[in-house]
Amino acid sequence: MEALILVGAGAAEVLRKLQVIPRPTGGSTRNGASLPVLCVLVVGEPSLYTVKAILILDNDGDRLFAKYYDDTYPSVKEQKAFEKNIFNKTHRTDSEIALLEGLTVVYKSSIDLYFYVIGSSYENELMLMAVLNCLFDSLSQMLRKNVEKRALLENMEGLFLAVDEIVDGGVILESDPQQVVHRVALRGEDVPLTEQTVSQVLQSAKEQIKWSLLR
């Protein structure tokens, strides 16, 4: 736990962005004018590394997509156990936020998909929810509002690109789905994402291998 001294009118704005416990004190400038001063105890250790993991599971709790940004669950076995646990705790509830295994989890579902964004226990839920909504809304645009398992599996390349645009190494880069979709389209060389299916990528790879063998 750390103590910060915030002086001036900007103190309230800083408090709005941090999870803190304010303690008012007195203060003044050199000419005697009073200034608002807050002694702040920061709850938890502030960090840019907001996101610990992003998960997408199907309606059986099986993994469709998972990206972990730290070593909280270092092995695939531990990750799969965590994913089963998180699915069992959330798939029958109407809530959007859960505390599980010392982590903050925000989530939402769509037809046969479950989306999860995970942060530390002291992480701001609104920040995590912004990531979740950005990912979901980006995919909704890319999949033409058909956010379900089959459509997602046919556009996994777009999903990977979108996630990389939103979060990098646990740091939130973007929360505007319009910007995400635009950048993904640019990285896809202006080919519509709905045409970038997994089968087409595999077919292209097969063709390249075939021609390399014929040379």
Kinemage of the C-alpha trace (Angstrom):
@kinemage 1
@onewidth
@group {chain A} dominant
@subgroup {mainchain}
@vectorlist {calphas} color= white
{ca met a 1} P 0.000 0.000 0.000
{ca glu a 2} L 1.350 3.443 -0.915
{ca ala a 3} L 0.496 6.987 0.186
{ca leu a 4} L 0.164 9.862 -2.288
{ca ile a 5} L -0.261 13.559 -1.601
{ca leu a 6} L -2.491 15.231 -4.196
{ca val a 7} L -2.635 19.026 -4.266
{ca gly a 8} L -4.979 21.303 -6.210
{ca ala a 9} L -8.225 21.062 -8.109
{ca gly a 10} L -6.952 18.143 -10.172
{ca ala a 11} L -6.954 15.875 -7.123
{ca ala a 12} L -10.592 14.927 -7.601
{ca glu a 13} L -9.948 13.889 -11.209
{ca val a 14} L -7.082 11.660 -10.140
{ca leu a 15} L -9.320 10.050 -7.537
{ca arg a 16} L -11.902 9.321 -10.200
{ca lys a 17} L -9.379 7.261 -12.150
{ca leu a 18} L -7.883 5.416 -9.188
{ca gln a 19} L -9.331 3.093 -6.573
{ca val a 20} L -8.347 5.082 -3.515
{ca ile a 21} L -9.347 6.069 0.002
{ca pro a 22} L -9.105 9.885 0.357
{ca arg a 23} L -8.181 11.605 3.613
{ca pro a 24} L -8.606 15.418 3.516
{ca thr a 25} L -5.873 17.601 5.016
{ca gly a 26} L -5.102 21.294 4.903
{ca gly a 27} L -2.801 23.130 2.533
{ca ser a 28} L -1.876 26.584 1.253
{ca thr a 29} L 0.138 28.337 -1.433
{ca arg a 30} L 3.055 30.687 -0.864
{ca asn a 31} L 0.740 33.712 -0.891
{ca gly a 32} L -1.496 32.198 1.761
{ca ala a 33} L -4.333 31.018 -0.495
{ca ser a 34} L -5.786 27.678 0.504
{ca leu a 35} L -5.594 24.650 -1.767
{ca pro a 36} L -7.497 21.388 -1.550
{ca val a 37} L -5.081 18.710 -0.431
{ca leu a 38} L -5.827 15.012 -0.264
{ca cys a 39} L -3.714 12.352 1.349
{ca val a 40} L -4.506 9.238 -0.636
{ca leu a 41} L -3.962 5.622 0.258
{ca val a 42} L -3.773 3.604 -2.939
{ca val a 43} L -5.542 0.267 -2.661
{ca gly a 44} L -3.418 -2.267 -4.487
{ca glu a 45} L -0.454 -1.485 -6.694
{ca pro a 46} L -1.268 0.729 -9.707
{ca ser a 47} L -0.272 -0.880 -12.981
{ca leu a 48} L -0.820 -0.496 -16.698
{ca tyr a 49} L -1.136 -4.280 -16.903
{ca thr a 50} L -4.892 -4.350 -16.426
{ca val a 51} L -5.921 -7.564 -18.185
{ca lys a 52} L -4.756 -10.996 -17.060
{ca ala a 53} L -6.671 -13.050 -19.622
{ca ile a 54} L -9.309 -12.990 -22.361
{ca leu a 55} L -11.395 -16.126 -22.887
{ca ile a 56} L -14.129 -17.285 -25.238
{ca leu a 57} L -15.854 -20.573 -24.369
{ca asp a 58} L -18.686 -22.435 -26.051
{ca asn a 59} L -21.911 -23.449 -24.315
{ca asp a 60} L -20.257 -26.643 -23.042
{ca gly a 61} L -17.463 -24.671 -21.400
{ca asp a 62} L -14.872 -25.764 -23.955
{ca arg a 63} L -12.199 -23.327 -25.066
{ca leu a 64} L -12.550 -21.607 -28.423
{ca phe a 65} L -10.068 -18.837 -27.680
{ca ala a 66} L -7.799 -18.091 -24.735
{ca lys a 67} L -5.020 -15.592 -24.234
{ca tyr a 68} L -3.250 -15.277 -20.889
{ca tyr a 69} L -1.036 -12.262 -20.240
{ca asp a 70} L 0.803 -13.436 -17.119
{ca asp a 71} L 1.788 -16.639 -15.332
{ca thr a 72} L -1.140 -16.847 -12.906
{ca tyr a 73} L -1.980 -20.143 -14.628
{ca pro a 74} L 1.331 -21.211 -16.199
{ca ser a 75} L 0.328 -24.609 -17.596
{ca val a 76} L -2.398 -25.586 -20.049
{ca lys a 77} L -3.772 -28.002 -17.449
{ca glu a 78} L -4.174 -25.189 -14.901
{ca gln a 79} L -5.708 -22.920 -17.520
{ca lys a 80} L -8.267 -25.535 -18.566
{ca ala a 81} L -9.197 -26.191 -14.922
{ca phe a 82} L -9.681 -22.461 -14.356
{ca glu a 83} L -11.797 -22.178 -17.495
{ca lys a 84} L -14.059 -25.039 -16.391
{ca asn a 85} L -14.407 -23.452 -12.964
{ca ile a 86} L -15.228 -20.026 -14.354
{ca phe a 87} L -17.790 -21.491 -16.757
{ca asn a 88} L -19.507 -23.523 -14.029
{ca lys a 89} L -19.731 -20.436 -11.798
{ca thr a 90} L -21.094 -18.075 -14.435
{ca his a 91} L -23.020 -19.755 -17.241
{ca arg a 92} L -26.313 -19.932 -15.343
{ca thr a 93} L -26.227 -16.475 -13.779
{ca asp a 94} L -27.494 -13.136 -15.041
{ca ser a 95} L -24.714 -11.150 -13.399
{ca glu a 96} L -21.899 -9.572 -15.413
{ca ile a 97} L -19.208 -9.518 -12.718
{ca ala a 98} L -17.794 -12.272 -10.509
{ca leu a 99} L -14.928 -12.726 -8.053
{ca leu a 100} L -13.243 -16.083 -8.538
{ca glu a 101} L -9.928 -17.498 -7.296
{ca gly a 102} L -8.830 -14.033 -6.212
{ca leu a 103} L -9.581 -12.517 -9.624
{ca thr a 104} L -12.172 -10.114 -11.005
{ca val a 105} L -14.117 -11.574 -13.916
{ca val a 106} L -16.463 -9.693 -16.246
{ca tyr a 107} L -18.438 -11.663 -18.798
{ca lys a 108} L -21.321 -11.799 -21.230
{ca ser a 109} L -22.921 -14.431 -23.457
{ca ser a 110} L -24.255 -14.540 -26.999
{ca ile a 111} L -26.213 -17.550 -28.295
{ca asp a 112} L -23.651 -20.353 -27.780
{ca leu a 113} L -20.632 -18.234 -26.803
{ca tyr a 114} L -19.334 -16.935 -23.459
{ca phe a 115} L -16.883 -14.025 -23.382
{ca tyr a 116} L -14.653 -13.356 -20.355
{ca val a 117} L -12.135 -10.660 -19.440
{ca ile a 118} L -10.129 -11.303 -16.264
{ca gly a 119} L -8.205 -8.889 -14.061
{ca ser a 120} L -6.783 -8.819 -10.537
{ca ser a 121} L -9.034 -8.660 -7.478
{ca tyr a 122} L -8.445 -4.906 -7.074
{ca glu a 123} L -8.832 -4.054 -10.772
{ca asn a 124} L -11.466 -1.526 -11.822
{ca glu a 125} L -14.430 -3.482 -13.179
{ca leu a 126} L -15.337 -0.629 -15.527
{ca met a 127} L -11.963 -0.903 -17.252
{ca leu a 128} L -12.391 -4.638 -17.716
{ca met a 129} L -15.961 -4.161 -18.918
{ca ala a 130} L -14.747 -1.609 -21.478
{ca val a 131} L -12.408 -4.259 -22.909
{ca leu a 132} L -15.191 -6.853 -22.947
{ca asn a 133} L -17.658 -4.547 -24.693
{ca cys a 134} L -15.046 -3.416 -27.213
{ca leu a 135} L -14.203 -7.011 -28.130
{ca phe a 136} L -17.838 -8.071 -28.381
{ca asp a 137} L -18.911 -5.022 -30.404
{ca ser a 138} L -15.906 -5.373 -32.725
{ca leu a 139} L -16.753 -9.011 -33.420
{ca ser a 140} L -20.409 -8.115 -33.873
{ca gln a 141} L -19.455 -5.707 -36.663
{ca met a 142} L -16.977 -8.116 -38.216
{ca leu a 143} L -19.456 -11.006 -38.129
{ca arg a 144} L -22.364 -8.831 -39.230
{ca lys a 145} L -24.089 -9.226 -35.855
{ca asn a 146} L -23.977 -13.020 -36.145
{ca val a 147} L -21.965 -13.588 -32.963
{ca glu a 148} L -22.182 -17.360 -32.606
{ca lys a 149} L -19.790 -20.304 -32.573
{ca arg a 150} L -19.853 -21.303 -36.228
{ca ala a 151} L -19.353 -17.757 -37.517
{ca leu a 152} L -16.549 -17.172 -35.020
{ca leu a 153} L -14.710 -20.358 -36.008
{ca glu a 154} L -14.860 -19.246 -39.634
{ca asn a 155} L -13.268 -15.905 -38.731
{ca met a 156} L -10.611 -16.789 -36.160
{ca glu a 157} L -7.989 -14.712 -37.941
{ca gly a 158} L -10.100 -11.608 -37.453
{ca leu a 159} L -10.592 -12.505 -33.779
{ca phe a 160} L -6.845 -12.783 -33.156
{ca leu a 161} L -6.202 -9.470 -34.884
{ca ala a 162} L -8.985 -7.742 -32.946
{ca val a 163} L -7.714 -8.963 -29.577
{ca asp a 164} L -4.196 -7.774 -30.422
{ca glu a 165} L -5.571 -4.336 -31.283
{ca ile a 166} L -7.454 -4.077 -27.979
{ca val a 167} L -4.900 -5.492 -25.514
{ca asp a 168} L -1.140 -5.939 -25.787
{ca gly a 169} L 0.669 -7.809 -23.034
{ca gly a 170} L -2.141 -7.029 -20.594
{ca val a 171} L -2.124 -3.297 -21.389
{ca ile a 172} L -5.330 -1.825 -22.806
{ca leu a 173} L -4.620 -0.146 -26.152
{ca glu a 174} L -8.086 0.571 -27.544
{ca ser a 175} L -11.707 0.620 -26.356
{ca asp a 176} L -13.398 1.951 -29.500
{ca pro a 177} L -14.751 -0.918 -31.635
{ca gln a 178} L -14.882 1.303 -34.735
{ca gln a 179} L -11.136 1.884 -34.496
{ca val a 180} L -10.484 -1.811 -33.890
{ca val a 181} L -12.492 -2.916 -36.934
{ca his a 182} L -10.789 -0.262 -39.078
{ca arg a 183} L -7.286 -1.341 -38.044
{ca val a 184} L -8.075 -5.029 -38.457
{ca ala a 185} L -9.301 -4.308 -41.978
{ca leu a 186} L -6.050 -2.468 -42.753
{ca arg a 187} L -3.973 -5.350 -41.411
{ca gly a 188} L -6.049 -7.707 -43.535
{ca glu a 189} L -4.987 -5.753 -46.651
{ca asp a 190} L -8.500 -4.408 -47.145
{ca val a 191} L -9.983 -7.892 -47.696
{ca pro a 192} L -13.426 -8.126 -46.018
{ca leu a 193} L -13.086 -10.042 -42.773
{ca thr a 194} L -16.060 -12.229 -43.608
{ca glu a 195} L -14.033 -13.595 -46.527
{ca gln a 196} L -11.006 -14.396 -44.380
{ca thr a 197} L -12.227 -17.779 -43.223
{ca val a 198} L -10.111 -20.471 -41.668
{ca ser a 199} L -10.792 -22.802 -44.608
{ca gln a 200} L -9.473 -20.197 -47.041
{ca val a 201} L -6.316 -19.704 -45.003
{ca leu a 202} L -5.742 -23.464 -44.904
{ca gln a 203} L -6.444 -23.786 -48.623
{ca ser a 204} L -3.936 -21.051 -49.389
{ca ala a 205} L -1.314 -22.839 -47.284
{ca lys a 206} L -2.016 -26.127 -49.087
{ca glu a 207} L -1.610 -24.449 -52.471
{ca gln a 208} L 1.724 -22.939 -51.454
{ca ile a 209} L 2.985 -26.325 -50.243
{ca lys a 210} L 1.806 -28.033 -53.444
{ca trp a 211} L 3.582 -25.555 -55.717
{ca ser a 212} L 6.762 -25.680 -53.634
{ca leu a 213} L 6.834 -29.490 -54.057
{ca leu a 214} L 6.311 -29.248 -57.831
{ca arg a 215} L 9.232 -26.897 -58.326
